[in-house]
Amino acid sequence: MGADGGLSPVTGVAGDPVPAPAPACGLAALARLDALLGRGVAAARVAYGVDAAADAFRGLYVSTQQAERALDGAPGRPLVTGREPVRPGWAAIVADDPGWAWLREHHSLTDLDLDVVLLALGPEVDRRYERLYGYLQDDVNRRRPTVDLALDLLTGTVQERLAARGAFGTAAPLLAERLIRLVPDPRAVAPPLLAHVIVPDEQIVDALLGRPAGLDRRLTGACRLTTPHDAEETPETALAEDDLRALRRAVGAAWGARPLRLHLRGPEGSGQGAVAAMLAATVGGPLLELDLAALPADDTAPEIVALAVRAAALHGALLHVRDVPAVRTPEHRATRAALAEQLARHRGVVLLSGAQPWAPLGREPLGVLEMPCAPDDARSRRGVWVRTLHRHGVPVAADVLDALADRFVLGPARIDDAVRTALTAAHWRAAAAGAATRAAPTSGELFAAARRQTGEALAALARRVDLVHGWSDLVLPDDSTAALHEMCSRVAHRPRVLSDWGFGRALSHGKGISALFHGPPGTGKTTAAAVIARELGLDLFAIDLAGVVDKYIGETEKNLERLFTAAEESNAILLFDEADALFGKRSDVRDSHDRYANIEISYLLQRMEQYEGLTILATNLRQHLDDAFTRRLQFVVEFPFPDEAERARIWEVCFPPGVPRDPGIDLPRLARDYRLAGGNIRNIVLGAAFLAAADDTPVTMAHLLAATRREHQKMGRLMPASSSVAASSVAPADPDGR
């Protein structure tokens, strides 16, 4: 142990950085390189002849004498023969040079491996080595060492030379751990291994020539290196105080002594970054964060992962790997394998984080312990809301707090951002009203700010519905309206029933709420879903099931999985429109396609039950849904075709308050004469408004009848005979006489 309680530099354990070099750092290693090259130059003088150095075109052609000398030599014989030891030896070098000591210990390198790295390092230190390499390789254009030169200088017999080729195998440390690269000669076609040039990795060059001040340039897009200092600050997270104290002790005990891998589970904004910063400050080391979601979408991603893990060891940093689910998809298989391999080799403390429960990355045993870092129930989230609002000095009623905690599954960072956003909205509202004092956010501003924290991923897969309708815009039978109110009430009182009263522990199919809206087109199913979303302060996303269903087996489930995975982080209401595209008589199985359709339906039912929010299925054909399906729904709401009285109410509510109307408009007559759904009536009123605007007059009966005729044409239907005559008598003249 060192004087400060840390490990000595020679251990190479991540958690203790490569110490800053002394002024003479590297001189002993370079002395060894000079000795190796001195022996090689002496041997080359004999092998190439005394006139070789004076030949200005040497290496650019092959003379007859050179060909004869090549035939005289034994195949595979090294340039330097014999077993004379080279001084200084590696034992003496690593004792005085912490960079080489770290390299040897961290990567378990042999003396031969170290000599190969040393040969590759030479031109990075002094360009005179380029001239020496050109001479030794009998080619002035070869200014970096090749595998052939390394074997010539570092082995003494043919047998040793052949055995040493293993050091350049893909599973050997030099290549497997990316210490060097083998670059083929660009002038050759399919060059052999011996003709490959040895190039040291930039990160290794920095480590051997002096401790790097910052990150490798290849890591700047996906990594960040910081030095947290406040070890006493308690991060806002779902972890209890006792768990945080235990976490500090566990990391402190493992730091510099043994590997430790922890998974902090929770969505983005759950405080994992704050926990990582606290632990880095606790052990007094830097923090290196690797964001897997920021990796480039090409074959360089595995290399960046390897470089990041090694950078953590080089800097003695606590490693935080963020967004692990980003590499769990099939297209990231190589990156996932590289991450598992590098973590298995890394001997320091690693924190992993992601929204999904931990699952093994590959075959390597990692021993990852999972810790929930997000408030996973409404009660925990309520506590975070209370503390955050108090910190910002925002008073909020208890019922609003309950609703925010239950309806929005947000982590501490997202909750803090939502409160800040609501405060900004309140200040803007006060400034617009000319108020001189600061205003507290309203419940609506808090709900709007909370909604903005989620939904980005789902918005790419579904359509966000504008919430412009209220209860007064719905014209439905009393029983259907009552069912909609019951749905809102169930969402509002879910914490009490499921948590406080214990019903949640008895539910085997999940805690979500599912409903079926059925009725003819245009009867208000989407409008009703929007009214519910507005009442609850939640977003509404509409998904067209016809676009989700795929003819290829297995693709429908993948599409649904993507939707529900994105929805889990959105806290939104999901409206599956055109549900009859998927649901038929499930018991009516005629062929394999029908049988597979049943599998798709079962999968959707399973995901709906697992979803914690509200899901609504909308269909025009109730008879296409069998009883086995409807039994698993909490609500079935009918949207019947409106009768005459309901149509009269729909005509009335479709007119906004500011629309100028002619007193002669007879809405009861329109309701009586035209059997139209609410969606058609809304189109007619809007069309009549445009006709009136074009005439620069209030909306008249003539405008409404003309728009009604257009709506019938669009539907491919004829106007009723008595009214079409009236419509033609009042409709604007068609310039073509039609």
WOVEN-V761018 format. One record per residue. N is the residue number from 0. RES is the residue in three letters. D_LAST is the distance of its C-alpha to the last C-alpha in Angstrom with 1 decimal. Layout:
N/RES/D_LAST + N/RES/D_LAST
This chain:
0/MET/98.6 + 1/GLY/98.3 + 2/ALA/99.8 + 3/ASP/96.5 + 4/GLY/96.1 + 5/GLY/93.5 + 6/LEU/94.1 + 7/SER/95.9 + 8/PRO/93.8 + 9/VAL/95.1 + 10/THR/93.4 + 11/GLY/90.0 + 12/VAL/88.4 + 13/ALA/85.0 + 14/GLY/85.5 + 15/ASP/88.2 + 16/PRO/86.9 + 17/VAL/88.5 + 18/PRO/91.0 + 19/ALA/90.9 + 20/PRO/93.0 + 21/ALA/96.4 + 22/PRO/96.9 + 23/ALA/98.5 + 24/CYS/95.8 + 25/GLY/95.2 + 26/LEU/98.4 + 27/ALA/100.1 + 28/ALA/97.2 + 29/LEU/97.0 + 30/ALA/100.8 + 31/ARG/100.2 + 32/LEU/97.5 + 33/ASP/99.9 + 34/ALA/102.6 + 35/LEU/100.2 + 36/LEU/99.2 + 37/GLY/102.8 + 38/ARG/103.8 + 39/GLY/100.9 + 40/VAL/101.8 + 41/ALA/105.3 + 42/ALA/104.2 + 43/ALA/101.8 + 44/ARG/104.5 + 45/VAL/106.4 + 46/ALA/103.5 + 47/TYR/101.9 + 48/GLY/105.1 + 49/VAL/106.6 + 50/ASP/104.7 + 51/ALA/101.3 + 52/ALA/100.9 + 53/ALA/101.7 + 54/ASP/99.1 + 55/ALA/96.2 + 56/PHE/93.9 + 57/ARG/94.8 + 58/GLY/91.9 + 59/LEU/90.0 + 60/TYR/91.9 + 61/VAL/94.2 + 62/SER/97.6 + 63/THR/100.0 + 64/GLN/102.3 + 65/GLN/99.4 + 66/ALA/98.5 + 67/GLU/102.1 + 68/ARG/102.5 + 69/ALA/99.4 + 70/LEU/100.9 + 71/ASP/104.2 + 72/GLY/102.7 + 73/ALA/102.3 + 74/PRO/98.7 + 75/GLY/97.2 + 76/ARG/100.2 + 77/PRO/99.3 + 78/LEU/100.2 + 79/VAL/102.4 + 80/THR/104.8 + 81/GLY/107.2 + 82/ARG/106.9 + 83/GLU/108.2 + 84/PRO/106.7 + 85/VAL/104.6 + 86/ARG/105.4 + 87/PRO/104.2 + 88/GLY/103.0 + 89/TRP/99.9 + 90/ALA/101.8 + 91/ALA/103.2 + 92/ILE/99.8 + 93/VAL/97.8 + 94/ALA/100.6 + 95/ASP/100.1 + 96/ASP/96.4 + 97/PRO/93.9 + 98/GLY/90.9 + 99/TRP/92.5 + 100/ALA/93.9 + 101/TRP/90.4 + 102/LEU/89.0 + 103/ARG/91.7 + 104/GLU/91.6 + 105/HIS/87.9 + 106/HIS/87.1 + 107/SER/90.4 + 108/LEU/91.2 + 109/THR/94.3 + 110/ASP/96.4 + 111/LEU/94.7 + 112/ASP/91.2 + 113/LEU/92.5 + 114/ASP/93.9 + 115/VAL/90.6 + 116/VAL/88.8 + 117/LEU/91.6 + 118/LEU/91.2 + 119/ALA/87.5 + 120/LEU/88.1 + 121/GLY/90.5 + 122/PRO/88.1 + 123/GLU/86.4 + 124/VAL/89.7 + 125/ASP/91.3 + 126/ARG/90.0 + 127/ARG/93.5 + 128/TYR/92.7 + 129/GLU/90.1 + 130/ARG/92.8 + 131/LEU/95.1 + 132/TYR/92.4 + 133/GLY/91.7 + 134/TYR/95.5 + 135/LEU/95.9 + 136/GLN/92.9 + 137/ASP/94.1 + 138/ASP/90.8 + 139/VAL/90.2 + 140/ASN/86.4 + 141/ARG/86.9 + 142/ARG/87.3 + 143/ARG/86.5 + 144/PRO/88.4 + 145/THR/87.3 + 146/VAL/88.0 + 147/ASP/90.7 + 148/LEU/92.5 + 149/ALA/92.4 + 150/LEU/94.0 + 151/ASP/96.5 + 152/LEU/97.6 + 153/LEU/97.5 + 154/THR/99.1 + 155/GLY/102.5 + 156/THR/102.4 + 157/VAL/100.1 + 158/GLN/99.9 + 159/GLU/98.9 + 160/ARG/96.4 + 161/LEU/94.6 + 162/ALA/94.8 + 163/ALA/93.4 + 164/ARG/90.1 + 165/GLY/89.2 + 166/ALA/88.8 + 167/PHE/85.6 + 168/GLY/84.0 + 169/THR/80.6 + 170/ALA/82.2 + 171/ALA/85.1 + 172/PRO/84.9 + 173/LEU/84.5 + 174/LEU/81.1 + 175/ALA/80.0 + 176/GLU/80.5 + 177/ARG/79.0 + 178/LEU/82.2 + 179/ILE/81.8 + 180/ARG/79.3 + 181/LEU/80.2 + 182/VAL/78.4 + 183/PRO/78.6 + 184/ASP/79.9 + 185/PRO/76.8 + 186/ARG/78.9 + 187/ALA/79.6 + 188/VAL/77.7 + 189/ALA/77.9 + 190/PRO/80.9 + 191/PRO/83.4 + 192/LEU/84.1 + 193/LEU/87.1 + 194/ALA/85.0 + 195/HIS/82.7 + 196/VAL/83.2 + 197/ILE/84.0 + 198/VAL/82.0 + 199/PRO/82.7 + 200/ASP/79.9 + 201/GLU/79.2 + 202/GLN/79.8 + 203/ILE/83.2 + 204/VAL/84.2 + 205/ASP/83.5 + 206/ALA/85.5 + 207/LEU/88.5 + 208/LEU/88.6 + 209/GLY/88.1 + 210/ARG/86.2 + 211/PRO/82.5 + 212/ALA/81.4 + 213/GLY/77.8 + 214/LEU/75.4 + 215/ASP/75.0 + 216/ARG/72.1 + 217/ARG/70.4 + 218/LEU/70.1 + 219/THR/68.6 + 220/GLY/65.0 + 221/ALA/65.9 + 222/CYS/69.2 + 223/ARG/70.7 + 224/LEU/74.5 + 225/THR/75.6 + 226/THR/78.9 + 227/PRO/78.5 + 228/HIS/81.4 + 229/ASP/80.9 + 230/ALA/82.3 + 231/GLU/82.7 + 232/GLU/79.1 + 233/THR/77.6 + 234/PRO/74.0 + 235/GLU/71.3 + 236/THR/70.8 + 237/ALA/70.9 + 238/LEU/74.5 + 239/ALA/77.1 + 240/GLU/80.0 + 241/ASP/82.4 + 242/ASP/80.1 + 243/LEU/79.8 + 244/ARG/83.6 + 245/ALA/84.1 + 246/LEU/81.6 + 247/ARG/83.6 + 248/ARG/86.8 + 249/ALA/85.4 + 250/VAL/84.0 + 251/GLY/87.2 + 252/ALA/89.3 + 253/ALA/87.3 + 254/TRP/86.9 + 255/GLY/89.0 + 256/ALA/90.5 + 257/ARG/88.0 + 258/PRO/84.3 + 259/LEU/82.1 + 260/ARG/78.4 + 261/LEU/76.3 + 262/HIS/72.6 + 263/LEU/71.0 + 264/ARG/68.0 + 265/GLY/65.1 + 266/PRO/61.7 + 267/GLU/61.5 + 268/GLY/63.0 + 269/SER/65.5 + 270/GLY/68.5 + 271/GLN/69.7 + 272/GLY/70.0 + 273/ALA/72.1 + 274/VAL/74.3 + 275/ALA/74.9 + 276/ALA/75.8 + 277/MET/78.2 + 278/LEU/79.9 + 279/ALA/80.2 + 280/ALA/81.8 + 281/THR/84.1 + 282/VAL/85.6 + 283/GLY/85.6 + 284/GLY/83.4 + 285/PRO/80.2 + 286/LEU/76.9 + 287/LEU/74.8 + 288/GLU/71.2 + 289/LEU/69.3 + 290/ASP/65.5 + 291/LEU/64.4 + 292/ALA/60.7 + 293/ALA/61.3 + 294/LEU/62.8 + 295/PRO/61.1 + 296/ALA/58.9 + 297/ASP/61.1 + 298/ASP/64.5 + 299/THR/66.5 + 300/ALA/65.9 + 301/PRO/69.0 + 302/GLU/71.1 + 303/ILE/70.0 + 304/VAL/70.9 + 305/ALA/74.3 + 306/LEU/74.9 + 307/ALA/73.9 + 308/VAL/76.3 + 309/ARG/79.1 + 310/ALA/78.3 + 311/ALA/78.9 + 312/ALA/82.3 + 313/LEU/83.1 + 314/HIS/82.4 + 315/GLY/83.9 + 316/ALA/80.6 + 317/LEU/79.2 + 318/LEU/76.1 + 319/HIS/72.9 + 320/VAL/70.3 + 321/ARG/66.9 + 322/ASP/63.8 + 323/VAL/65.5 + 324/PRO/62.3 + 325/ALA/60.7 + 326/VAL/62.9 + 327/ARG/62.6 + 328/THR/59.5 + 329/PRO/60.1 + 330/GLU/59.2 + 331/HIS/62.1 + 332/ARG/64.7 + 333/ALA/67.0 + 334/THR/66.8 + 335/ARG/67.6 + 336/ALA/70.6 + 337/ALA/71.9 + 338/LEU/71.7 + 339/ALA/73.6 + 340/GLU/76.2 + 341/GLN/76.7 + 342/LEU/77.0 + 343/ALA/79.6 + 344/ARG/81.7 + 345/HIS/81.3 + 346/ARG/84.3 + 347/GLY/83.1 + 348/VAL/81.0 + 349/VAL/77.3 + 350/LEU/74.6 + 351/LEU/71.4 + 352/SER/68.3 + 353/GLY/65.0 + 354/ALA/62.7 + 355/GLN/63.4 + 356/PRO/66.8 + 357/TRP/69.2 + 358/ALA/69.3 + 359/PRO/71.6 + 360/LEU/70.3 + 361/GLY/72.3 + 362/ARG/75.6 + 363/GLU/77.7 + 364/PRO/79.3 + 365/LEU/78.5 + 366/GLY/79.7 + 367/VAL/76.8 + 368/LEU/77.2 + 369/GLU/73.9 + 370/MET/73.8 + 371/PRO/70.8 + 372/CYS/69.9 + 373/ALA/66.8 + 374/PRO/66.9 + 375/ASP/65.7 + 376/ASP/65.4 + 377/ALA/64.0 + 378/ARG/67.5 + 379/SER/68.5 + 380/ARG/65.2 + 381/ARG/65.8 + 382/GLY/69.2 + 383/VAL/67.7 + 384/TRP/65.1 + 385/VAL/67.9 + 386/ARG/70.2 + 387/THR/67.4 + 388/LEU/66.1 + 389/HIS/69.8 + 390/ARG/70.4 + 391/HIS/67.6 + 392/GLY/68.5 + 393/VAL/65.3 + 394/PRO/65.7 + 395/VAL/63.4 + 396/ALA/63.4 + 397/ALA/64.7 + 398/ASP/61.6 + 399/VAL/59.5 + 400/LEU/62.2 + 401/ASP/62.0 + 402/ALA/58.2 + 403/LEU/58.3 + 404/ALA/61.1 + 405/ASP/59.4 + 406/ARG/55.8 + 407/PHE/56.5 + 408/VAL/58.8 + 409/LEU/60.0 + 410/GLY/63.2 + 411/PRO/65.5 + 412/ALA/64.1 + 413/ARG/60.5 + 414/ILE/61.5 + 415/ASP/63.3 + 416/ASP/60.3 + 417/ALA/58.1 + 418/VAL/60.5 + 419/ARG/60.7 + 420/THR/56.9 + 421/ALA/56.7 + 422/LEU/59.4 + 423/THR/57.5 + 424/ALA/54.4 + 425/ALA/56.6 + 426/HIS/58.2 + 427/TRP/54.8 + 428/ARG/53.7 + 429/ALA/56.9 + 430/ALA/56.7 + 431/ALA/53.1 + 432/ALA/54.4 + 433/GLY/57.3 + 434/ALA/59.9 + 435/ALA/63.2 + 436/THR/64.3 + 437/ARG/63.2 + 438/ALA/60.9 + 439/ALA/61.2 + 440/PRO/58.2 + 441/THR/56.2 + 442/SER/55.6 + 443/GLY/52.0 + 444/GLU/53.1 + 445/LEU/55.6 + 446/PHE/53.1 + 447/ALA/50.6 + 448/ALA/53.5 + 449/ALA/54.6 + 450/ARG/51.1 + 451/ARG/51.1 + 452/GLN/54.2 + 453/THR/52.5 + 454/GLY/49.3 + 455/GLU/49.3 + 456/ALA/49.8 + 457/LEU/47.4 + 458/ALA/44.6 + 459/ALA/44.7 + 460/LEU/44.1 + 461/ALA/41.8 + 462/ARG/39.1 + 463/ARG/40.6 + 464/VAL/38.5 + 465/ASP/38.3 + 466/LEU/40.0 + 467/VAL/38.0 + 468/HIS/37.9 + 469/GLY/40.7 + 470/TRP/41.7 + 471/SER/39.7 + 472/ASP/36.5 + 473/LEU/37.3 + 474/VAL/36.3 + 475/LEU/38.3 + 476/PRO/40.7 + 477/ASP/44.2 + 478/ASP/45.8 + 479/SER/43.4 + 480/THR/43.9 + 481/ALA/47.6 + 482/ALA/47.6 + 483/LEU/46.0 + 484/HIS/48.7 + 485/GLU/51.3 + 486/MET/50.2 + 487/CYS/50.6 + 488/SER/54.0 + 489/ARG/55.1 + 490/VAL/54.5 + 491/ALA/56.2 + 492/HIS/59.3 + 493/ARG/59.6 + 494/PRO/62.7 + 495/ARG/64.6 + 496/VAL/63.9 + 497/LEU/64.2 + 498/SER/66.9 + 499/ASP/68.9 + 500/TRP/68.9 + 501/GLY/69.3 + 502/PHE/66.4 + 503/GLY/65.3 + 504/ARG/68.5 + 505/ALA/67.6 + 506/LEU/64.1 + 507/SER/64.2 + 508/HIS/60.5 + 509/GLY/60.0 + 510/LYS/59.1 + 511/GLY/55.4 + 512/ILE/52.8 + 513/SER/50.0 + 514/ALA/47.1 + 515/LEU/44.3 + 516/PHE/41.0 + 517/HIS/39.0 + 518/GLY/35.7 + 519/PRO/32.0 + 520/PRO/29.9 + 521/GLY/29.2 + 522/THR/32.0 + 523/GLY/34.0 + 524/LYS/36.5 + 525/THR/36.2 + 526/THR/36.1 + 527/ALA/39.3 + 528/ALA/41.0 + 529/ALA/40.2 + 530/VAL/41.7 + 531/ILE/44.8 + 532/ALA/45.2 + 533/ARG/44.9 + 534/GLU/47.4 + 535/LEU/49.9 + 536/GLY/49.4 + 537/LEU/48.6 + 538/ASP/46.0 + 539/LEU/43.3 + 540/PHE/42.4 + 541/ALA/39.7 + 542/ILE/40.4 + 543/ASP/37.9 + 544/LEU/40.2 + 545/ALA/37.9 + 546/GLY/38.8 + 547/VAL/42.5 + 548/VAL/43.0 + 549/ASP/44.2 + 550/LYS/44.8 + 551/TYR/48.2 + 552/ILE/51.0 + 553/GLY/52.3 + 554/GLU/49.5 + 555/THR/47.8 + 556/GLU/51.1 + 557/LYS/51.5 + 558/ASN/48.1 + 559/LEU/48.9 + 560/GLU/52.3 + 561/ARG/50.9 + 562/LEU/48.6 + 563/PHE/51.3 + 564/THR/53.9 + 565/ALA/51.7 + 566/ALA/50.8 + 567/GLU/54.6 + 568/GLU/54.9 + 569/SER/51.7 + 570/ASN/52.6 + 571/ALA/48.9 + 572/ILE/46.9 + 573/LEU/45.3 + 574/LEU/42.0 + 575/PHE/41.4 + 576/ASP/37.8 + 577/GLU/36.5 + 578/ALA/40.1 + 579/ASP/39.2 + 580/ALA/39.0 + 581/LEU/42.8 + 582/PHE/43.9 + 583/GLY/44.0 + 584/LYS/46.7 + 585/ARG/49.7 + 586/SER/52.0 + 587/ASP/50.0 + 588/VAL/51.5 + 589/ARG/50.8 + 590/ASP/51.6 + 591/SER/52.7 + 592/HIS/49.2 + 593/ASP/49.1 + 594/ARG/52.6 + 595/TYR/51.8 + 596/ALA/48.7 + 597/ASN/51.3 + 598/ILE/53.3 + 599/GLU/50.3 + 600/ILE/49.6 + 601/SER/53.3 + 602/TYR/53.4 + 603/LEU/50.5 + 604/LEU/52.3 + 605/GLN/55.5 + 606/ARG/53.9 + 607/MET/52.1 + 608/GLU/55.5 + 609/GLN/57.3 + 610/TYR/54.8 + 611/GLU/56.2 + 612/GLY/53.0 + 613/LEU/50.0 + 614/THR/47.7 + 615/ILE/44.6 + 616/LEU/42.8 + 617/ALA/39.2 + 618/THR/37.7 + 619/ASN/34.9 + 620/LEU/37.1 + 621/ARG/40.5 + 622/GLN/41.7 + 623/HIS/41.9 + 624/LEU/44.8 + 625/ASP/48.1 + 626/ASP/50.9 + 627/ALA/53.2 + 628/PHE/50.7 + 629/THR/49.8 + 630/ARG/53.5 + 631/ARG/53.9 + 632/LEU/51.4 + 633/GLN/52.5 + 634/PHE/49.2 + 635/VAL/46.4 + 636/VAL/43.6 + 637/GLU/40.8 + 638/PHE/37.4 + 639/PRO/35.9 + 640/PHE/32.4 + 641/PRO/32.4 + 642/ASP/32.8 + 643/GLU/31.4 + 644/ALA/34.1 + 645/GLU/33.8 + 646/ARG/30.0 + 647/ALA/30.7 + 648/ARG/33.2 + 649/ILE/30.9 + 650/TRP/28.3 + 651/GLU/31.1 + 652/VAL/32.7 + 653/CYS/29.6 + 654/PHE/29.7 + 655/PRO/32.3 + 656/PRO/34.7 + 657/GLY/33.6 + 658/VAL/30.0 + 659/PRO/29.5 + 660/ARG/27.9 + 661/ASP/27.1 + 662/PRO/29.6 + 663/GLY/26.9 + 664/ILE/25.7 + 665/ASP/26.5 + 666/LEU/27.2 + 667/PRO/29.0 + 668/ARG/26.0 + 669/LEU/23.9 + 670/ALA/26.8 + 671/ARG/27.1 + 672/ASP/23.5 + 673/TYR/22.5 + 674/ARG/24.9 + 675/LEU/24.5 + 676/ALA/27.2 + 677/GLY/28.5 + 678/GLY/26.9 + 679/ASN/23.4 + 680/ILE/24.2 + 681/ARG/25.6 + 682/ASN/22.4 + 683/ILE/20.4 + 684/VAL/23.0 + 685/LEU/23.0 + 686/GLY/19.3 + 687/ALA/19.5 + 688/ALA/22.4 + 689/PHE/20.6 + 690/LEU/17.9 + 691/ALA/20.9 + 692/ALA/22.8 + 693/ALA/20.1 + 694/ASP/20.2 + 695/ASP/24.0 + 696/THR/24.3 + 697/PRO/25.6 + 698/VAL/23.4 + 699/THR/22.1 + 700/MET/20.9 + 701/ALA/17.4 + 702/HIS/17.5 + 703/LEU/18.9 + 704/LEU/16.4 + 705/ALA/13.4 + 706/ALA/15.6 + 707/THR/16.4 + 708/ARG/13.0 + 709/ARG/12.9 + 710/GLU/16.4 + 711/HIS/15.7 + 712/GLN/13.1 + 713/LYS/15.9 + 714/MET/18.4 + 715/GLY/16.7 + 716/ARG/17.0 + 717/LEU/15.2 + 718/MET/15.5 + 719/PRO/18.4 + 720/ALA/17.4 + 721/SER/19.0 + 722/SER/17.6 + 723/SER/13.9 + 724/VAL/14.1 + 725/ALA/15.8 + 726/ALA/13.5 + 727/SER/10.5 + 728/SER/13.0 + 729/VAL/14.1 + 730/ALA/11.4 + 731/PRO/10.9 + 732/ALA/8.4 + 733/ASP/5.8 + 734/PRO/7.6 + 735/ASP/5.5 + 736/GLY/3.8 + 737/ARG/0.0
